[in-house]
Amino acid sequence: MKLRTLFYATALVLTVGVAGCQNSGKKSEIKLTNNNDSVSYALGVLIGENNKQQMKSAPGVDQLNKEIILAAFEKAFSGDSVQIKPEKANAAIQAFFAKASKGEGEKNQKAGEEFLASNKTKSGVVTLPSGLQYEIIKAGTGPKPTAEDQVKCHYTGTTIDGKVFDSSVQRGEPAVFPVNRVIPGWTEALQLMPVGSKWKLYIPAALAYGERGAGQDIKPNSTLIFEVELLEIEKK
């Protein structure tokens, strides 16, 4: 088993197991008496830090039985006989998470469609044929970029429930990128924005990250909201 797979599998076990044990009583202090203990502890730290958020946000994890996971993990790790062979286990896991992800995606798709349907009735919101919506916060007077241009922007991206997932404003540094190398909703909107403009974009999933989502916060089929300020068109 590759180390990355070990990390992922163990993180799943620990995430589900620890989630069910948070209120079970006082945690005992771990004693590190030799180098092997220290390396074991270090491995646990890496597994936890590298995977905790990803596994907590994985669709369907909260439906799993932690006692069965822990029992099966211990048997397999000890080399004992197991009821499901590894090749079948892998297929079962993939099928489970694919189904869970699809269910989450369908829920997000519906929520996004309902949000956009309501949002387009608001004063100042423009809906384009593609489904992209925008409203002008500040009108600019400069030139409009083309798809081949590189631009400098400030932006803040949120989910429809208001969670910030990315912000150049919070980082304190504008982002520079080619207009045609971002999500389709951005590419379309930027070519309509004069330099100096600040728009609020409402981007349907099909013009954002679609079924795959992105990172931990952008779930499959998520409708996204961006406040975008077009600062300048970079010289080539």
N, C-alpha and C positions, 0 to 999 in steps of 0.2 A: 504494500500500500504506500502511495506517495505521501510525503510529509504533509503536503497541502490538504490531501484528502483526510489524513488523520486529524489535522487541525479542524477541518470542517465538521467531521463526524463527532469528534469529541466536544466541540463547541455546542453542537446540537444537544448532545447528552447533558452537558453541564448547564446549558441555558434552560432547558426544560426541567432538569432536576432541581437546580437552584431556585427556579421560579416557584416551585411547589414547596420549597423548604424554608422560605424566607421567614415564616412565622412559627417555625417549629421549635424555637428555643434559642438559648444563648449559643453562639458559635464558639467552638473550641479553638484554642491557639495551636497553630501547627509548629512543631519543633523540628528544626533542621539540624541533624546531628552529624552529618557527613556530606561529602561532595555530591553523592548520588541524590541525597535528599534535596540539596540546593538546586541541582539540575532539574529534578522532577518539579520542584516549585517554579523554577524559571520557565519550564515548558508550559505549565499551567497558566502563568502570567501572560505569556505570549498568546496562547490560545484564547484566553479571555479578552485581552485588549484588542486583538486583531479581528475578532469575530462577534463580540457581544452585541453590537448594534445591528449588524447584518442579520444575525440569527433571531434577535428579538423581533425584527420587522418582517421576517420571512412568513409568507402567508400560510396559515394552517398549523403553525407550531403549537398554538394554544389548544389545539384539538388532540394532541398526542398524549399517550399514557406514559408518564415519566417512569413509573415503576417497571413497566415492561422494557422501556428503553434501557434503563440502568441494568436490569437483569441480563438482557441480551448482550449489552456491551461487555459486562464482566465475563460472561461465558466465552464470547468470541476472543476477548483479550487474553483470557487464560488458556485458550486452545481447547476448550470443552466442545462437545457436540452441540450444534445449534439446529433449530427447527427450520430455518430458512437459510439456504445457501447464499453466499455473497453475490453471485451473479443474479439471482432472483431478488435478493434484497435491494440491489441497486436499481433494478427495473421498477420495483414496487415504490421505492422512494421517489424516483423521477416521475412516475405516474401520479403519485399523491401530490407532489408540489406543482406539477403542471396543471392538475385539476384545481388545486387551491388558488393558483395564480390566475387561472382563467376566470374563476368565480369572482376574485377580487377585481380583475379587469372589467368584467361585466358590470359590477357594482359601481366602479369609478366612472365607466362610460355613461351610465345612466345619470349619475350625479352631475357629471359635467354637462350633459345635454340639457338637463333641467336648469342648471345654473345659467347657461348661455341663453336659453329661451327666455328666462326672466330678465337677464341682464340687457338684452337687446331692446327692451321696452323702456329703458331708462333714458332720460333726457341727456343728449350729448354723446350717446354711444352709437357708433357707426358699425354696421355689419356688412362685410364684403362678401361677394359671391362664394369665396373659398370657405366661408364660415368664420374667418378671423374677425374679431371685433376690436375696436379701439375708441378711445376718447382723448381729446387733446387737452392736456394740462397747461402747456405753454406752447404758443405758436412760434416757430422759428422763421427766419427770413433768408437763410442761406441756401446754397444749392442742395439738390437731392443726390444721394449716391446712386451708383449703378451696382448691379450684381458683382461686377469685377473690381469694385473699389474696396479699399480697406478703411475702416472707420474706427473712431475712438468714442466709446460710450460709457456712461454710468448707468447702472441698472440695479433693480432689486426684483428678485423672483419669488413668488409665493404660490402656495396651493390655494384652492378656492376656499379653504377654511382658514386662510390667513397665515399659515406657517411659512416663515422665510426659509428657503433652501439655498439661496445664493445671493450675494450682494456685493458688487464692486464698491458701493457707497460705504458699507460697513468695513470693507478692507481699506478704504481710503485711497484707492488707486483705480483709475478708469481702465476698462478692458479695450484692447485693440485686436481686431480680427477682420478677415475678409467677409463681405456681406453674404457671399454664396457658400460660406463654410459653417453656417449656424443652422438651427432648426428652421424649417420652411416658414413658420409664422413670423420669425424675425426677418428672414430674407425678404418676404413680401412687404412687411411694414416699413423696414428701413428705407426701401426705395421710394416710399411715399412721403418720407419725413424730410423737410428742409433742415439743414444744420441749425442748431439752436433750439430745436423742438424738444419737448418732453411729452411723451404719450404714455397712456396706460393701455397695454395690450391684453386682450383676453383670447388665449390661444387654445383651440380645441385639440384634443389628444392627437388627431391625425396630422396636425401641423406642428406638433411638439415631439414627444418621444414615443408616442404610439403604444403598442402592446408591450414593448420591452421595458418601458420606464427608464429611469436613470438614477443610479446611486440608491441611497437608503430612503430618501424623502419623496422622490418622484415615483409614485407607484404606476403599474401598468394602466394605460388609458386615462391618464390624468390630464384634466384641463388645467392650464397654468395661467397665472397673471404676472405680468411684468410691467414695472415702471421703467421706461427707457428714455434717457436723455442723450440725444445725438450731439456730441461735442464738436466733432470735426471730421472731415474726410482727410485721411492721411495722404501725404504726397508719395507718389510711386518712385 
